[in-house]
Amino acid sequence: MARNAEKAQSMMNRFVAARKEMTQTRVVQKRPFLVQDVHSVGACEKWRAQVIKEVSKHVSEIQNGSLGEHKIRDLNDQINKLLREKRSWESQINSLGGPNYANATQRVVDADGRNAWGSEGYYYFGAAKELPGVKELFESRAAEPPKRSRFEMYQMIDGDYYGYRDDDDGVLERLEKEAEKKAITAEVAEWMKGQTITKKFKSGETTQSDHLKAHVPLPNQSEIEKMILEQKKRELLARLKS
């Protein structure tokens, strides 16, 4: 009986010693700050999985709207930071010859599977969508009509756009004839007026000056004589003063 107790005690001692040794030798490995320092695809995959796990944890936490505005903003910033780190690990994996995760269609979704709000690499998750200014910002963006692409605009262009079939209905031809008729009538009337003036000038009924139009006011004879007299007075006064 004592022999069995001694054996059990010996086995327990060995187990405790082995456990203590494992605890002392186990070192908690920290995720590298620079992804370029890791040159193994397996290690990159491990750190990428760890980042994804942290993202899932934070996305679950941010669903609680009672955390407060500052806590929600901090969590949302941390999620976006981790997403950028995840893309860095994926780029390093691809450069080392591993799978190219960028080719896969990766949607950024919320905890409910809905697309996260965001643009230009920054997204809003959970209660962050209800923060002041965020909801109004994306509602105003959604109200804007979608812009058509250049390909869609070119699909609407046909011969009518370039005016190739403008004469098919005959409307343009009719309008051109009316405008041409008015222009000819106006030119003929102007020519007849010139002919009448020429005939009167040749017959002596009028002079050429009668038909000259002055664009500035011209002085008459008395005004000219008055201006000359004033000029002579000024010259005489200038001589007397000198």
Disulfide bonds with the S-S distance in Angstrom:
none
